[in-house]
């Protein structure tokens, strides 16, 4: 998982009442950024922990042959988007 000190976040409340979190992962080898949609405002530590957990889940889902399995397809997470910077 990513080091907490390398993740920075910006929160924005949407008209729907949800909160959009834009995050940046500062990594010399592979910098990334992304978005997380939450139902309510959360403390920064809790948001960073959720980002780390979702990144870990995505990494596990895409590793090995699991991504090619027809029995267990990778579930789309429409509340979490991750991009290479």
Biopython code that builds the backbone (N, CA, C, O; Angstrom):
import numpy as np
from Bio.PDB.StructureBuilder import StructureBuilder

atoms = [
    (1, "UNK", "N", (0.833, -1.185, 0.000)),
    (1, "UNK", "CA", (0.000, 0.000, 0.000)),
    (1, "UNK", "C", (0.876, 1.247, 0.000)),
    (1, "UNK", "O", (2.060, 1.203, 0.336)),
    (2, "UNK", "N", (0.261, 2.353, -0.386)),
    (2, "UNK", "CA", (0.989, 3.609, -0.462)),
    (2, "UNK", "C", (1.223, 4.184, 0.932)),
    (2, "UNK", "O", (0.450, 3.944, 1.859)),
    (3, "UNK", "N", (2.299, 4.942, 1.058)),
    (3, "UNK", "CA", (2.623, 5.616, 2.307)),
    (3, "UNK", "C", (1.670, 6.796, 2.490)),
    (3, "UNK", "O", (1.445, 7.561, 1.552)),
    (4, "UNK", "N", (1.105, 6.951, 3.703)),
    (4, "UNK", "CA", (0.146, 8.026, 3.965)),
    (4, "UNK", "C", (0.726, 9.405, 3.716)),
    (4, "UNK", "O", (0.001, 10.306, 3.296)),
    (5, "UNK", "N", (2.015, 9.594, 3.963)),
    (5, "UNK", "CA", (2.606, 10.916, 3.803)),
    (5, "UNK", "C", (2.686, 11.328, 2.340)),
    (5, "UNK", "O", (2.908, 12.503, 2.047)),
    (6, "UNK", "N", (2.513, 10.400, 1.425)),
    (6, "UNK", "CA", (2.602, 10.704, 0.001)),
    (6, "UNK", "C", (1.238, 10.981, -0.623)),
    (6, "UNK", "O", (1.162, 11.280, -1.815)),
    (7, "UNK", "N", (0.182, 10.890, 0.139)),
    (7, "UNK", "CA", (-1.163, 11.109, -0.383)),
    (7, "UNK", "C", (-1.700, 12.431, 0.156)),
    (7, "UNK", "O", (-1.748, 12.646, 1.367)),
    (8, "UNK", "N", (-2.103, 13.317, -0.761)),
    (8, "UNK", "CA", (-2.737, 14.564, -0.344)),
    (8, "UNK", "C", (-4.147, 14.600, -0.927)),
    (8, "UNK", "O", (-4.393, 14.056, -2.004)),
    (9, "UNK", "N", (-5.067, 15.239, -0.217)),
    (9, "UNK", "CA", (-6.471, 15.238, -0.626)),
    (9, "UNK", "C", (-7.059, 16.644, -0.612)),
    (9, "UNK", "O", (-6.632, 17.513, 0.149)),
    (10, "UNK", "N", (-8.054, 16.839, -1.479)),
    (10, "UNK", "CA", (-8.851, 18.064, -1.522)),
    (10, "UNK", "C", (-10.309, 17.620, -1.559)),
    (10, "UNK", "O", (-10.694, 16.834, -2.425)),
    (11, "UNK", "N", (-11.134, 18.122, -0.617)),
    (11, "UNK", "CA", (-12.543, 17.738, -0.554)),
    (11, "UNK", "C", (-13.421, 18.863, -1.088)),
    (11, "UNK", "O", (-13.148, 20.044, -0.875)),
    (12, "UNK", "N", (-14.481, 18.465, -1.786)),
    (12, "UNK", "CA", (-15.428, 19.436, -2.331)),
    (12, "UNK", "C", (-16.837, 18.887, -2.147)),
    (12, "UNK", "O", (-17.142, 17.784, -2.601)),
    (13, "UNK", "N", (-17.694, 19.654, -1.482)),
    (13, "UNK", "CA", (-19.078, 19.209, -1.299)),
    (13, "UNK", "C", (-19.866, 19.512, -2.566)),
    (13, "UNK", "O", (-19.804, 20.619, -3.101)),
    (14, "UNK", "N", (-20.603, 18.520, -3.036)),
    (14, "UNK", "CA", (-21.394, 18.641, -4.254)),
    (14, "UNK", "C", (-22.830, 19.036, -3.924)),
    (14, "UNK", "O", (-23.279, 18.817, -2.799)),
    (15, "UNK", "N", (-23.562, 19.616, -4.882)),
    (15, "UNK", "CA", (-24.958, 19.999, -4.636)),
    (15, "UNK", "C", (-25.829, 18.836, -4.171)),
    (15, "UNK", "O", (-26.834, 19.045, -3.491)),
    (16, "UNK", "N", (-25.448, 17.610, -4.535)),
    (16, "UNK", "CA", (-26.217, 16.427, -4.141)),
    (16, "UNK", "C", (-26.048, 16.079, -2.666)),
    (16, "UNK", "O", (-26.786, 15.251, -2.133)),
    (17, "UNK", "N", (-25.077, 16.710, -2.004)),
    (17, "UNK", "CA", (-24.784, 16.394, -0.612)),
    (17, "UNK", "C", (-23.620, 15.431, -0.472)),
    (17, "UNK", "O", (-23.071, 15.275, 0.619)),
    (18, "UNK", "N", (-23.237, 14.784, -1.564)),
    (18, "UNK", "CA", (-22.061, 13.913, -1.552)),
    (18, "UNK", "C", (-20.795, 14.760, -1.515)),
    (18, "UNK", "O", (-20.831, 15.965, -1.764)),
    (19, "UNK", "N", (-19.691, 14.120, -1.204)),
    (19, "UNK", "CA", (-18.408, 14.818, -1.156)),
    (19, "UNK", "C", (-17.460, 14.178, -2.171)),
    (19, "UNK", "O", (-17.244, 12.966, -2.161)),
    (20, "UNK", "N", (-16.902, 15.011, -3.044)),
    (20, "UNK", "CA", (-15.918, 14.554, -4.019)),
    (20, "UNK", "C", (-14.541, 14.816, -3.436)),
    (20, "UNK", "O", (-14.230, 15.936, -3.030)),
    (21, "UNK", "N", (-13.722, 13.780, -3.396)),
    (21, "UNK", "CA", (-12.364, 13.907, -2.886)),
    (21, "UNK", "C", (-11.409, 13.702, -4.044)),
    (21, "UNK", "O", (-11.397, 12.640, -4.666)),
    (22, "UNK", "N", (-10.608, 14.715, -4.335)),
    (22, "UNK", "CA", (-9.553, 14.584, -5.336)),
    (22, "UNK", "C", (-8.276, 14.302, -4.559)),
    (22, "UNK", "O", (-7.951, 15.008, -3.603)),
    (23, "UNK", "N", (-7.554, 13.266, -4.976)),
    (23, "UNK", "CA", (-6.334, 12.922, -4.252)),
    (23, "UNK", "C", (-5.155, 12.815, -5.204)),
    (23, "UNK", "O", (-5.302, 12.510, -6.387)),
    (24, "UNK", "N", (-3.984, 13.076, -4.647)),
    (24, "UNK", "CA", (-2.727, 13.009, -5.390)),
    (24, "UNK", "C", (-1.788, 12.069, -4.645)),
    (24, "UNK", "O", (-1.645, 12.161, -3.426)),
    (25, "UNK", "N", (-1.152, 11.168, -5.381)),
    (25, "UNK", "CA", (-0.163, 10.265, -4.805)),
    (25, "UNK", "C", (1.181, 10.668, -5.380)),
    (25, "UNK", "O", (1.441, 10.481, -6.568)),
    (26, "UNK", "N", (2.032, 11.221, -4.530)),
    (26, "UNK", "CA", (3.333, 11.717, -4.953)),
    (26, "UNK", "C", (4.357, 10.596, -4.871)),
    (26, "UNK", "O", (4.883, 10.292, -3.801)),
    (27, "UNK", "N", (4.629, 9.991, -6.013)),
    (27, "UNK", "CA", (5.571, 8.888, -6.103)),
    (27, "UNK", "C", (6.507, 9.187, -7.266)),
    (27, "UNK", "O", (6.045, 9.468, -8.371)),
    (28, "UNK", "N", (7.817, 9.133, -7.033)),
    (28, "UNK", "CA", (8.783, 9.459, -8.072)),
    (28, "UNK", "C", (8.671, 8.519, -9.272)),
    (28, "UNK", "O", (8.822, 8.952, -10.414)),
    (29, "UNK", "N", (8.411, 7.246, -9.021)),
    (29, "UNK", "CA", (8.328, 6.263, -10.104)),
    (29, "UNK", "C", (7.001, 6.320, -10.854)),
    (29, "UNK", "O", (6.961, 6.200, -12.078)),
    (30, "UNK", "N", (5.918, 6.505, -10.104)),
    (30, "UNK", "CA", (4.591, 6.417, -10.712)),
    (30, "UNK", "C", (3.601, 7.354, -10.009)),
    (30, "UNK", "O", (2.782, 6.893, -9.213)),
    (31, "UNK", "N", (3.666, 8.656, -10.291)),
    (31, "UNK", "CA", (2.713, 9.572, -9.665)),
    (31, "UNK", "C", (1.305, 9.323, -10.216)),
    (31, "UNK", "O", (1.129, 9.041, -11.401)),
    (32, "UNK", "N", (0.314, 9.433, -9.340)),
    (32, "UNK", "CA", (-1.072, 9.195, -9.737)),
    (32, "UNK", "C", (-1.981, 10.218, -9.074)),
    (32, "UNK", "O", (-1.604, 10.884, -8.110)),
    (33, "UNK", "N", (-3.177, 10.324, -9.613)),
    (33, "UNK", "CA", (-4.217, 11.128, -8.996)),
    (33, "UNK", "C", (-5.549, 10.429, -9.233)),
    (33, "UNK", "O", (-5.649, 9.532, -10.070)),
    (34, "UNK", "N", (-6.552, 10.837, -8.504)),
    (34, "UNK", "CA", (-7.843, 10.203, -8.685)),
    (34, "UNK", "C", (-8.931, 10.907, -7.913)),
    (34, "UNK", "O", (-8.725, 11.949, -7.292)),
    (35, "UNK", "N", (-10.101, 10.295, -7.976)),
    (35, "UNK", "CA", (-11.281, 10.842, -7.326)),
    (35, "UNK", "C", (-11.984, 9.752, -6.531)),
    (35, "UNK", "O", (-12.027, 8.592, -6.940)),
    (36, "UNK", "N", (-12.528, 10.141, -5.399)),
    (36, "UNK", "CA", (-13.305, 9.259, -4.547)),
    (36, "UNK", "C", (-14.589, 9.995, -4.193)),
    (36, "UNK", "O", (-14.548, 11.154, -3.779)),
    (37, "UNK", "N", (-15.721, 9.332, -4.352)),
    (37, "UNK", "CA", (-17.001, 9.928, -4.003)),
    (37, "UNK", "C", (-17.488, 9.302, -2.701)),
    (37, "UNK", "O", (-17.605, 8.081, -2.596)),
    (38, "UNK", "N", (-17.773, 10.150, -1.707)),
    (38, "UNK", "CA", (-18.276, 9.662, -0.426)),
    (38, "UNK", "C", (-19.650, 10.283, -0.159)),
    (38, "UNK", "O", (-20.007, 11.306, -0.743)),
    (39, "UNK", "N", (-20.402, 9.652, 0.725)),
    (39, "UNK", "CA", (-21.750, 10.130, 1.044)),
    (39, "UNK", "C", (-21.760, 11.293, 2.020)),
    (39, "UNK", "O", (-22.737, 12.039, 2.093)),
    (40, "UNK", "N", (-20.669, 11.451, 2.775)),
    (40, "UNK", "CA", (-20.623, 12.492, 3.800)),
    (40, "UNK", "C", (-19.173, 12.902, 4.030)),
    (40, "UNK", "O", (-18.256, 12.153, 3.694)),
    (41, "UNK", "N", (-18.959, 14.098, 4.605)),
    (41, "UNK", "CA", (-17.591, 14.513, 4.931)),
    (41, "UNK", "C", (-16.965, 13.556, 5.943)),
    (41, "UNK", "O", (-17.634, 13.087, 6.863)),
    (42, "UNK", "N", (-15.672, 13.272, 5.764)),
    (42, "UNK", "CA", (-14.942, 12.373, 6.661)),
    (42, "UNK", "C", (-13.613, 13.016, 7.034)),
    (42, "UNK", "O", (-13.119, 13.878, 6.307)),
    (43, "UNK", "N", (-13.027, 12.610, 8.160)),
    (43, "UNK", "CA", (-11.693, 13.107, 8.514)),
    (43, "UNK", "C", (-10.664, 12.663, 7.471)),
    (43, "UNK", "O", (-10.820, 11.621, 6.834)),
    (44, "UNK", "N", (-9.623, 13.459, 7.310)),
    (44, "UNK", "CA", (-8.598, 13.180, 6.302)),
    (44, "UNK", "C", (-7.971, 11.804, 6.498)),
    (44, "UNK", "O", (-7.752, 11.090, 5.520)),
    (45, "UNK", "N", (-7.681, 11.419, 7.729)),
    (45, "UNK", "CA", (-7.085, 10.112, 7.996)),
    (45, "UNK", "C", (-7.965, 8.971, 7.528)),
    (45, "UNK", "O", (-7.474, 7.975, 6.997)),
    (46, "UNK", "N", (-9.265, 9.116, 7.724)),
    (46, "UNK", "CA", (-10.213, 8.086, 7.298)),
    (46, "UNK", "C", (-10.291, 8.013, 5.772)),
    (46, "UNK", "O", (-10.403, 6.925, 5.206)),
    (47, "UNK", "N", (-10.233, 9.162, 5.112)),
    (47, "UNK", "CA", (-10.254, 9.198, 3.643)),
    (47, "UNK", "C", (-9.003, 8.530, 3.085)),
    (47, "UNK", "O", (-9.091, 7.732, 2.152)),
    (48, "UNK", "N", (-7.845, 8.849, 3.647)),
    (48, "UNK", "CA", (-6.593, 8.256, 3.175)),
    (48, "UNK", "C", (-6.608, 6.749, 3.373)),
    (48, "UNK", "O", (-6.147, 6.007, 2.506)),
    (49, "UNK", "N", (-7.130, 6.289, 4.497)),
    (49, "UNK", "CA", (-7.229, 4.848, 4.745)),
    (49, "UNK", "C", (-8.150, 4.185, 3.720)),
    (49, "UNK", "O", (-7.863, 3.084, 3.249)),
    (50, "UNK", "N", (-9.250, 4.850, 3.374)),
    (50, "UNK", "CA", (-10.169, 4.292, 2.376)),
    (50, "UNK", "C", (-9.516, 4.246, 0.990)),
    (50, "UNK", "O", (-9.696, 3.276, 0.253)),
    (51, "UNK", "N", (-8.766, 5.282, 0.639)),
    (51, "UNK", "CA", (-8.047, 5.295, -0.640)),
    (51, "UNK", "C", (-7.051, 4.145, -0.681)),
    (51, "UNK", "O", (-6.969, 3.428, -1.678)),
    (52, "UNK", "N", (-6.296, 3.967, 0.392)),
    (52, "UNK", "CA", (-5.319, 2.883, 0.448)),
    (52, "UNK", "C", (-5.998, 1.524, 0.314)),
    (52, "UNK", "O", (-5.498, 0.653, -0.398)),
    (53, "UNK", "N", (-7.127, 1.332, 0.986)),
    (53, "UNK", "CA", (-7.850, 0.064, 0.926)),
    (53, "UNK", "C", (-8.373, -0.208, -0.485)),
    (53, "UNK", "O", (-8.265, -1.329, -0.981)),
    (54, "UNK", "N", (-8.928, 0.797, -1.119)),
    (54, "UNK", "CA", (-9.455, 0.614, -2.480)),
    (54, "UNK", "C", (-8.330, 0.347, -3.475)),
    (54, "UNK", "O", (-8.500, -0.441, -4.405)),
    (55, "UNK", "N", (-7.188, 0.995, -3.287)),
    (55, "UNK", "CA", (-6.049, 0.725, -4.167)),
    (55, "UNK", "C", (-5.564, -0.708, -3.977)),
    (55, "UNK", "O", (-5.221, -1.379, -4.950)),
    (56, "UNK", "N", (-5.534, -1.178, -2.737)),
    (56, "UNK", "CA", (-5.124, -2.544, -2.444)),
    (56, "UNK", "C", (-6.108, -3.540, -3.080)),
    (56, "UNK", "O", (-5.688, -4.526, -3.686)),
    (57, "UNK", "N", (-7.404, -3.282, -2.940)),
    (57, "UNK", "CA", (-8.413, -4.160, -3.535)),
    (57, "UNK", "C", (-8.280, -4.208, -5.046)),
    (57, "UNK", "O", (-8.391, -5.277, -5.647)),
    (58, "UNK", "N", (-8.042, -3.059, -5.663)),
    (58, "UNK", "CA", (-7.883, -3.008, -7.124)),
    (58, "UNK", "C", (-6.640, -3.784, -7.547)),
    (58, "UNK", "O", (-6.664, -4.520, -8.533)),
    (59, "UNK", "N", (-5.563, -3.613, -6.799)),
    (59, "UNK", "CA", (-4.322, -4.317, -7.117)),
    (59, "UNK", "C", (-4.516, -5.833, -7.011)),
    (59, "UNK", "O", (-4.051, -6.581, -7.871)),
    (60, "UNK", "N", (-5.196, -6.280, -5.970)),
    (60, "UNK", "CA", (-5.443, -7.715, -5.791)),
    (60, "UNK", "C", (-6.371, -8.257, -6.879)),
    (60, "UNK", "O", (-6.172, -9.371, -7.364)),
    (61, "UNK", "N", (-7.370, -7.484, -7.260)),
    (61, "UNK", "CA", (-8.322, -7.931, -8.277)),
    (61, "UNK", "C", (-7.658, -8.056, -9.648)),
    (61, "UNK", "O", (-8.044, -8.901, -10.455)),
    (62, "UNK", "N", (-6.667, -7.220, -9.904)),
    (62, "UNK", "CA", (-6.019, -7.230, -11.214)),
    (62, "UNK", "C", (-4.754, -8.080, -11.268)),
    (62, "UNK", "O", (-4.171, -8.252, -12.339)),
    (63, "UNK", "N", (-4.325, -8.609, -10.130)),
    (63, "UNK", "CA", (-3.085, -9.399, -10.127)),
    (63, "UNK", "C", (-3.369, -10.846, -10.511)),
    (63, "UNK", "O", (-4.472, -11.354, -10.308)),
    (64, "UNK", "N", (-2.382, -11.479, -11.055)),
    (64, "UNK", "CA", (-2.497, -12.895, -11.394)),
    (64, "UNK", "C", (-3.533, -13.164, -12.446)),
    (64, "UNK", "O", (-3.734, -12.363, -13.359)),
    (65, "UNK", "N", (-4.195, -14.302, -12.317)),
    (65, "UNK", "CA", (-5.181, -14.717, -13.307)),
    (65, "UNK", "C", (-6.603, -14.328, -12.930)),
    (65, "UNK", "O", (-7.540, -14.618, -13.674)),
    (66, "UNK", "N", (-6.775, -13.683, -11.799)),
    (66, "UNK", "CA", (-8.123, -13.304, -11.382)),
    (66, "UNK", "C", (-8.785, -12.388, -12.396)),
    (66, "UNK", "O", (-9.997, -12.456, -12.597)),
    (67, "UNK", "N", (-7.992, -11.525, -13.043)),
    (67, "UNK", "CA", (-8.585, -10.583, -13.984)),
    (67, "UNK", "C", (-9.078, -11.282, -15.250)),
    (67, "UNK", "O", (-9.866, -10.707, -16.001)),
    (68, "UNK", "N", (-8.623, -12.523, -15.497)),
    (68, "UNK", "CA", (-9.036, -13.250, -16.690)),
    (68, "UNK", "C", (-10.099, -14.303, -16.394)),
    (68, "UNK", "O", (-10.531, -15.021, -17.296)),
    (69, "UNK", "N", (-10.512, -14.396, -15.165)),
    (69, "UNK", "CA", (-11.489, -15.406, -14.758)),
    (69, "UNK", "C", (-12.887, -15.000, -15.201)),
    (69, "UNK", "O", (-13.306, -13.862, -14.988)),
    (70, "UNK", "N", (-13.601, -15.921, -15.811)),
    (70, "UNK", "CA", (-14.984, -15.658, -16.190)),
    (70, "UNK", "C", (-15.925, -15.883, -15.021)),
    (70, "UNK", "O", (-17.041, -15.363, -15.006)),
    (71, "UNK", "N", (-15.477, -16.655, -14.042)),
    (71, "UNK", "CA", (-16.309, -16.940, -12.872)),
    (71, "UNK", "C", (-16.353, -15.771, -11.909)),
    (71, "UNK", "O", (-17.375, -15.552, -11.259)),
    (72, "UNK", "N", (-15.264, -15.012, -11.799)),
    (72, "UNK", "CA", (-15.187, -13.896, -10.850)),
    (72, "UNK", "C", (-14.714, -12.638, -11.569)),
    (72, "UNK", "O", (-13.553, -12.254, -11.424)),
    (73, "UNK", "N", (-15.576, -11.992, -12.335)),
    (73, "UNK", "CA", (-15.143, -10.782, -13.036)),
    (73, "UNK", "C", (-14.824, -9.658, -12.051)),
    (73, "UNK", "O", (-15.367, -9.625, -10.947)),
    (74, "UNK", "N", (-13.946, -8.739, -12.449)),
    (74, "UNK", "CA", (-13.587, -7.597, -11.609)),
    (74, "UNK", "C", (-14.778, -6.658, -11.544)),
    (74, "UNK", "O", (-15.316, -6.247, -12.572)),
    (75, "UNK", "N", (-15.184, -6.324, -10.329)),
    (75, "UNK", "CA", (-16.332, -5.442, -10.130)),
    (75, "UNK", "C", (-15.920, -3.996, -10.350)),
    (75, "UNK", "O", (-14.891, -3.551, -9.841)),
    (76, "UNK", "N", (-16.720, -3.270, -11.106)),
    (76, "UNK", "CA", (-16.474, -1.848, -11.338)),
    (76, "UNK", "C", (-16.771, -1.071, -10.056)),
    (76, "UNK", "O", (-17.751, -1.352, -9.366)),
    (77, "UNK", "N", (-15.931, -0.103, -9.743)),
    (77, "UNK", "CA", (-16.144, 0.765, -8.586)),
    (77, "UNK", "C", (-16.371, 2.172, -9.120)),
    (77, "UNK", "O", (-15.414, 2.886, -9.419)),
    (78, "UNK", "N", (-17.632, 2.572, -9.239)),
    (78, "UNK", "CA", (-17.969, 3.856, -9.843)),
    (78, "UNK", "C", (-17.787, 5.032, -8.890)),
    (78, "UNK", "O", (-18.070, 6.174, -9.253)),
    (79, "UNK", "N", (-17.320, 4.762, -7.678)),
    (79, "UNK", "CA", (-17.053, 5.834, -6.722)),
    (79, "UNK", "C", (-15.555, 6.056, -6.524)),
    (79, "UNK", "O", (-15.154, 6.853, -5.676)),
    (80, "UNK", "N", (-14.723, 5.352, -7.305)),
    (80, "UNK", "CA", (-13.277, 5.469, -7.145)),
    (80, "UNK", "C", (-12.625, 5.410, -8.518)),
    (80, "UNK", "O", (-12.767, 4.425, -9.242)),
    (81, "UNK", "N", (-11.907, 6.473, -8.868)),
    (81, "UNK", "CA", (-11.221, 6.542, -10.159)),
    (81, "UNK", "C", (-9.757, 6.866, -9.915)),
    (81, "UNK", "O", (-9.433, 7.714, -9.084)),
    (82, "UNK", "N", (-8.878, 6.194, -10.636)),
    (82, "UNK", "CA", (-7.438, 6.345, -10.445)),
    (82, "UNK", "C", (-6.766, 6.515, -11.802)),
    (82, "UNK", "O", (-7.037, 5.753, -12.730)),
    (83, "UNK", "N", (-5.889, 7.514, -11.921)),
    (83, "UNK", "CA", (-5.225, 7.831, -13.181)),
    (83, "UNK", "C", (-3.724, 7.995, -12.956)),
    (83, "UNK", "O", (-3.288, 8.347, -11.860)),
    (84, "UNK", "N", (-2.942, 7.739, -13.996)),
    (84, "UNK", "CA", (-1.505, 8.040, -13.961)),
    (84, "UNK", "C", (-1.322, 9.508, -14.269)),
    (84, "UNK", "O", (-1.983, 10.051, -15.155)),
    (85, "UNK", "N", (-0.428, 10.151, -13.541)),
    (85, "UNK", "CA", (-0.200, 11.584, -13.762)),
    (85, "UNK", "C", (0.839, 11.804, -14.837)),
    (85, "UNK", "O", (1.161, 12.948, -15.160)),
]
sb = StructureBuilder()
sb.init_structure("model")
sb.init_model(0)
sb.init_chain("A")
sb.init_seg("    ")
for serial, (resi, resn, name, xyz) in enumerate(atoms, 1):
    if name == "N":
        sb.init_residue(resn, " ", resi, " ")
    sb.init_atom(name, np.array(xyz, "f"), 0.0, 1.0, " ", f" {name:<3s}", serial, name[0])
structure = sb.get_structure()
